Amino acid sequence: MSTHEPLADRDGSPAPTGADSLSRSAAVSGGGAEPAGAGVEAGTAEVSDAGPAEARDVETGAGPETAGPGDEPTAEPEAPVRSRGRDLLLLVGICLLTLLLVNAFVARPFAVPSGSMENTLRPGDRLIANKLAYAFGGHPQRGDVVVFDGTGSFLHEPERSAGFWDGLRSLGQDLGLAPAGNSVYVKRVIGVGGDRVTSTGPGGRITVNGVPVDETSYLAPGDEPSSVAFDVVVPTGKLWVMGDHRSDSRDSRDHLGEPGGGFVPERRVIGRADWVVYPIGHWTSLDRPAAFAATGGTGGHGDQR
């Protein structure tokens, strides 16, 4: 996928013309002129009203020349090469425009460079982020795998104001024309706005609003739910996110105590990772785990829909 942009998940290592219709060939009809019907007298020639071209020869009496079966036509049909070239350019332009619109508003491809989401996502996987998943008033839900811009949560906001080139680069990234950069991450949503998420550290499960979550279906083999103890309440409009490979993931836990507290604003979410499309052997949909069904009705914006 030429428009695939690398997800710069910094876990483990530094973190992709109207055209005319085919011009009709000029139709050339060939036909001999009717011979003049005039007679011939000795030493004289009578010219018919049809014109001098059709006068009979005085000596031979021959009529006007007519094209024989082997003669070449006097006019060639116009070759449609230019028209075909315009049609091809038009088709390419339509395809590119469609691709840009899909990248900007519907779905966008990303590459996974690190192992922070193993075994759900592996290094080298290409995924598709559904940009319509949270449109029209929708919100990320517990268990969703999301692609987001970590600026302001996992990374500090730039000190200088964005200039023209920064804005142009940002537009290119939105359209899929420029690499996503090193501020884009992919993680799993554990808590949504209003949730209380806790962990007692090694040996204990993560709880959401007091309900233990069984994460064995997606955690990397041998990983603890968390080696770090924490107790947080997710602010409204923000998310608590973690990688599936907990021992190799820099996520919300690593930013406790910082100004953003490790919480990701929902407005920074680019889309929900819905499909792995490459390699073919790892082609799959990324469904929400059933483990989070137990947290339903316990609070958070997810229970208000």
C-alpha positions in Angstrom: 0.0 0.0 0.0 1.8 3.1 -1.2 -0.1 5.4 1.0 0.6 3.4 4.2 2.1 5.6 6.8 4.4 4.3 9.5 2.9 4.5 13.0 5.6 6.1 15.1 4.9 4.2 18.3 7.9 5.1 20.3 7.7 1.9 22.4 11.0 0.1 22.6 12.5 1.9 19.6 11.9 5.2 17.6 8.7 4.5 16.9 2.3 4.9 5.8 -9.5 16.2 -16.3 -12.8 16.1 -18.0 -12.1 14.3 -21.3 -13.6 14.4 -24.7 -15.3 11.2 -25.8 -13.4 9.2 -28.4 -13.3 11.5 -31.3 -15.2 10.0 -34.1 -13.1 9.1 -37.2 -13.8 11.2 -40.2 -16.1 9.2 -42.4 -15.0 9.4 -46.0 -17.4 8.1 -48.7 -16.0 7.4 -52.1 -18.0 7.2 -55.3 -17.5 7.7 -58.9 -19.2 10.6 -60.6 -22.0 9.7 -62.9 -20.8 9.9 -66.5 -22.2 12.7 -68.5 -25.0 11.6 -70.8 -23.9 13.8 -73.7 -23.2 12.4 -77.2 -20.1 13.0 -79.3 -20.0 14.5 -82.8 -17.0 14.4 -85.1 -14.3 16.8 -83.9 -16.4 18.2 -81.1 -17.1 17.4 -77.4 -20.2 18.2 -75.6 -19.8 19.0 -71.9 -22.5 18.1 -69.5 -24.0 20.4 -66.9 -22.3 18.2 -64.2 -19.0 20.1 -64.7 -15.8 19.9 -66.6 -14.5 17.1 -64.4 -17.1 14.8 -65.9 -16.5 15.7 -69.6 -16.0 12.8 -71.9 -12.7 12.6 -73.7 -13.0 13.6 -77.3 -10.7 11.0 -78.7 -11.2 8.1 -76.4 -14.7 8.7 -75.1 -13.6 7.6 -71.6 -15.5 8.9 -68.6 -14.1 10.3 -65.4 -11.7 8.1 -63.6 -13.1 6.0 -60.8 -11.3 4.4 -57.9 -10.3 0.9 -58.5 -10.6 -1.8 -55.8 -6.9 -1.6 -54.9 -6.6 2.1 -54.6 -5.8 3.7 -51.3 -8.4 6.0 -49.7 -7.7 9.7 -50.1 -8.4 10.5 -46.3 -7.2 8.5 -43.3 -9.4 8.2 -40.1 -8.2 10.4 -37.2 -6.2 8.2 -34.7 -7.7 8.4 -31.2 -4.4 8.2 -29.4 -4.7 11.6 -27.8 -8.2 10.9 -26.6 -7.2 7.6 -25.1 -4.3 9.4 -23.2 -6.7 11.9 -21.8 -9.1 9.2 -20.7 -6.2 7.4 -18.9 -5.2 10.6 -17.1 -8.8 11.2 -16.1 -9.0 7.7 -14.7 -5.8 8.1 -12.7 -6.9 11.5 -11.4 -10.3 10.0 -10.2 -8.5 7.2 -8.5 -6.1 9.5 -6.7 -8.9 11.8 -5.6 -10.9 8.9 -4.3 -8.0 7.6 -2.4 -7.3 11.0 -0.8 -10.9 11.4 0.3 -11.0 7.9 1.8 -7.8 8.6 3.7 -9.1 11.9 5.0 -12.6 11.0 6.0 -13.2 7.2 5.9 -10.3 4.9 6.6 -6.5 5.3 6.8 -3.8 2.7 6.6 -0.9 2.5 9.2 2.1 0.3 9.7 3.0 -1.1 13.1 6.7 -0.7 13.8 7.0 -2.0 17.4 5.9 -4.9 19.6 3.9 -3.0 22.2 0.6 -4.5 21.0 1.8 -8.1 20.6 0.3 -10.6 19.9 -2.7 -8.6 18.7 -0.5 -6.5 16.4 2.9 -7.5 15.3 5.8 -5.4 13.9 5.3 -5.0 10.2 1.5 -5.5 10.3 -0.6 -3.1 8.2 -3.8 -2.0 9.8 -6.8 0.1 8.7 -8.1 2.7 11.1 -11.8 3.4 10.8 -12.2 7.2 10.9 -16.0 6.9 10.9 -16.2 4.7 14.0 -16.6 7.7 16.4 -18.2 10.2 14.0 -21.6 11.6 14.5 -21.4 11.7 18.3 -19.7 8.3 18.9 -17.1 7.7 21.6 -14.3 5.1 22.0 -15.4 2.2 24.2 -13.5 0.0 26.6 -11.6 -2.7 24.8 -11.3 -0.8 21.5 -7.9 -0.6 19.8 -7.4 3.0 18.8 -4.8 5.0 16.7 -4.2 8.4 18.2 -1.9 11.4 18.2 0.0 11.4 21.5 0.9 15.1 21.4 -0.1 16.7 24.7 -0.5 13.3 26.5 2.4 11.0 25.6 4.5 13.9 24.2 4.8 17.5 25.2 3.0 20.1 23.1 5.5 22.0 20.8 6.5 25.3 22.4 6.4 27.3 19.2 3.2 28.0 17.3 2.6 26.1 14.1 3.7 27.8 10.9 2.6 27.5 7.3 4.8 24.5 6.6 3.7 22.8 9.8 0.1 23.2 8.8 0.8 21.9 5.3 2.6 18.9 6.7 -0.4 18.2 9.1 -2.8 18.4 6.1 -0.6 16.0 4.2 -0.7 13.6 7.1 -4.4 13.8 7.3 -4.7 13.0 3.6 -2.2 10.2 3.8 0.4 12.0 1.7 3.0 12.4 4.4 4.3 10.1 7.0 2.4 10.1 10.3 5.5 11.1 12.2 6.7 9.9 15.7 3.6 11.2 17.6 1.2 8.5 16.5 0.5 5.5 18.7 -1.8 2.5 18.8 -3.1 1.2 22.1 -6.1 -0.5 23.7 -8.7 1.6 25.6 -9.0 0.3 29.2 -11.0 3.2 30.7 -13.2 6.0 29.4 -14.3 9.3 30.8 -15.7 8.8 34.3 -14.1 5.4 34.9 -12.0 4.5 37.9 -9.2 2.2 36.8 -7.0 0.5 39.4 -4.2 -2.1 39.6 -2.5 -3.6 42.6 0.6 -4.4 40.6 2.1 -7.9 39.9 -0.3 -10.8 40.4 -3.5 -8.7 40.4 -6.0 -8.0 37.7 -6.9 -4.5 36.5 -10.3 -3.4 37.7 -12.7 -0.9 36.0 -15.2 0.6 38.4 -14.4 -2.2 40.8 -15.0 -5.0 38.3 -11.9 -7.2 37.6 -11.2 -7.6 33.9 -10.0 -10.9 32.5 -7.5 -9.9 29.9 -6.0 -13.3 29.1 -7.6 -13.4 25.6 -5.3 -10.6 24.3 -2.4 -10.1 26.7 1.0 -11.2 25.4 1.8 -14.7 26.8 3.6 -14.4 30.2 2.7 -10.8 30.8 1.2 -9.5 34.0 -1.8 -7.1 33.6 0.4 -4.5 35.1 3.7 -4.5 37.0 2.9 -1.0 38.2 0.2 -0.2 40.8 -2.1 2.7 40.1 -5.5 4.1 40.9 -6.9 6.8 38.5 -10.2 8.4 37.6 -10.4 9.1 33.9 -11.5 12.7 33.3 -14.5 13.4 31.0 -13.5 13.4 27.3 -10.3 11.4 27.9 -9.1 7.8 27.8 -6.8 5.5 29.7 -4.9 3.4 27.3 -2.5 0.4 27.5 -0.6 -1.9 25.2 -1.3 -5.6 25.0 2.4 -6.4 25.5 2.4 -4.8 29.0 6.1 -5.6 29.7 7.1 -3.8 26.4 4.7 -1.0 26.2 5.0 2.7 27.1 1.4 3.7 27.8 -0.7 5.7 30.2 1.1 4.2 33.2 4.4 5.8 32.1 3.0 9.3 32.2 1.5 9.3 35.7 2.4 12.5 37.5 3.0 14.4 34.3 0.7 17.4 33.4 -1.5 15.2 31.1 -1.5 12.4 33.6 -1.2 9.9 30.8 -4.8 10.5 29.7 -5.4 10.7 25.9 -8.0 13.3 24.8 -10.7 11.8 22.6 -10.3 14.5 20.1 -6.7 13.2 19.4 -8.1 9.8 18.3 -7.6 9.3 14.6 -9.7 6.2 14.3 -10.4 2.7 15.6 -8.1 0.0 14.4 -10.6 -2.4 12.8 -8.7 -4.7 10.4 -5.2 -6.1 9.9 -4.8 -6.3 6.1 -1.2 -7.4 5.7 0.5 -9.8 5.8 -2.2 -12.1 4.4 -1.4 -14.7 7.0 -2.3 -12.3 9.8 -5.4 -10.9 8.1 -8.1 -10.4 10.7 -10.7 -8.1 12.2 -9.9 -6.5 15.6 -13.1 -7.1 17.6 -13.8 -5.7 21.0 -13.0 -8.4 23.6 -15.9 -9.9 25.5 -14.0 -9.4 28.8 -15.2 -5.8 29.0 -18.9 -6.8 28.8 -18.7 -7.3 32.6 -18.0 -3.6 33.1 -21.3 -2.5 31.4 -23.5 -0.5 33.6 -20.7 0.5 36.0 -20.3 4.1 34.8 -18.4 6.1 32.2 -19.8 7.6 29.0 -20.0 4.1 27.5 -23.1 3.4 29.6 -24.9 6.5 28.4 -25.4 5.4 24.8 
